[in-house]
Amino acid sequence: MRIQSVIPNIFLQRPYQNNYNDYSAYRLPASKPDSFSFQGKVHIIKTAKDFRQHAIESGMHCMYCNIPFKFDESLFNKWLRAGLFSTNIGEFVKNLKKIKPSLHDSEKDIFSFVEFVAKTTPEVTLDTVIKLMSVNANTQLLETQLPIFDAIINKSKKLPKEYQNKIFELIEKSKKRMLHIPYVEEFSGKELNYKITKLTKTISDEKLSQKIDKYAELLTIPSIQKSEEPVTERIIKRVLKTLDPNFKMNKKEDLEAKYSRDNLRKMIIESIKENVSGLKRKDLYNLCVNAEKELNGEPILRKFTNRAFAYDLNEALIGLEGNPIRKKLFDLASQLPTSETNVYAFITKHDQSSSEKIAYDLFTPSEVTLEHMKPRSAGGENSIYNFAVACKRCNNKRQSDDMKEFYKMFDKNNAQYYWNDIIREANKGYFEYNDVKEMLKVFKAQSHKRINTKGLKKPKH
């Protein structure tokens, strides 16, 4: 049975809007939090771990975007070890459809399509579904990307000629990536390490994952990564000992004469490839194959990513810091659709990914994480007074940014919705009254928002 490689109308509803929408359909009115009396002895929340777990069990929501929490990292890893992501999509949907309400919009649309396919072709796998959608998705994505590239080239015409040439070369390289045209790319150990460690998060065998990460980290050693750094005997020993713990050096052996930088790179990549060969993970294996081709100067297919484009744009504009055109070019680049907000970008990004990697990027942006309301970098305490819960996407996006400014991205009622959750659980006895009052002080100091706390009941002693 064949699956049509088309994207149904569910993807045409919101292809480019961002994820920060109002999820009030899941919520209570902002001004009327539930009130509960104490019902026997409960476990009072004092730790980050307890807070995250209770957020899932009690149906709390992200303090920023308002999505409902359904799982955390430990539960995701449990699903990974159980093989829920690599099974056929009939089983995939059956076991995980309860998570769909907690997904952000783009990921929710992807899940909807998987559900759609599962009704007629339940035996295929998740990676197959995404692959079949990729041709149409890539065409749709290009329609958005190319006008932005044209605008970048036009804006760069106001720069000195040498910078115009760099921008033009960057755009041409980017178009080749988007149109799947092979070209010769310089090897980067730092970039390969980054890509490998992103993928190893989706390996169920934790020891093997750590082993591969350890190998990949060798590629970031300055003398392995950069041609201007000398490869010393000490570095060679470190690489050989990591790849083979039983390695013993012959005292008469001249390691520097025997092992060049390229020799060591190839040995590291070959060791990684050997360790992933039995996993049935084409994404990891092909990453190593392409790296070997890069080292040999052969053309490869390299996928376009916004992250790599932003990095290359920054490199092309070194020396123009403070130039207003530089800022305008980055503003234009920021308009490129991302896999976080655009279903076509998500599909195109994952057209060669394993089912495990697709599931990781589908679900983990919505997992519950601990948020320090006052960032630790700004002196915020690691205590219940400073704890809140946010989805991983919002937490990563905010980082240490000003909370008042960050909240401007979201529905104005979301903060009240979040505190309705806290008040409800405090009235059940899960948070101490004084703890909630202190939490509110920190929140108000950081967000400058007024919160209705009339529903918070002071316990009777």
DABELPE-V182683 format. One line per field, one symbol per residue. phi: phi as a letter, one per 20 degrees, with the letter a starting at -180 (. if undefined). burial: b if it has 9 or more other C-alpha atoms within 8 Angstrom, else e. A space follows every 50 residues. Layout:
phi=???
burial=???
//
This chain:
phi=.ddfecdfffeefbfcfeeededffedegfecffdcefcmecefecdfff fffffffemfcffdenffecacfffgffffffmfeefffffgfgedffeg feffgfffffffffggfffdcfefdgffffffeffffffffgfeffffff fffffffeeggffgffffffffffffffeldfbfcffcffffgfffffff fdefefffgffffffffffeggfeedfeefeefffffffffffbgefcef gefefffedegfgfgffffffffffefeeldffffffffffffffemefc edffcfffffffffffdgodgnfffgffffffffeffdffccfffffffd fdefgffffgffefgdffcedegeggfdnffebgfdebcbfgffffffld fffgfffffdgfefffgffgfffgfffeofcfgfffffgffffffedlde dfdfffeffed
burial=eeeebebeebbeeebeeebeebbeeeebebeebebeeeeeeeeeebebeb bbbebbeebbbbbbbbbbbbbbbeebbebbbeebbbbbbbbbbeeeeeeb ebbbebbbbbbbbbbebbeebbebbbbebbbbbbbbbbebbbebbeebbe bbbebbbeeeeebbebbbebbeebebbbebebbbeeeebbebbeebbebb ebbeeeebbbebbbbbbbbbeebbbeeeeebeeebbeebbbbbeeeeeee eeeeebeebbbeebbbebbbbbbebbbeeebbbbbebbebbbbbbebbbb beebeeeebbebbeebbeeeeeeebbebbbebbeebbbbbbbbbbbbbbb bbbbbbbbbbebbbbbbbbbbbbbbbeeebbeebbbbbbbbbebbeebee ebbbebbeebbeebbbbbbbbbbbbbbbbbbbbebbebbeebbbebbeee eeeebbeeeee
//
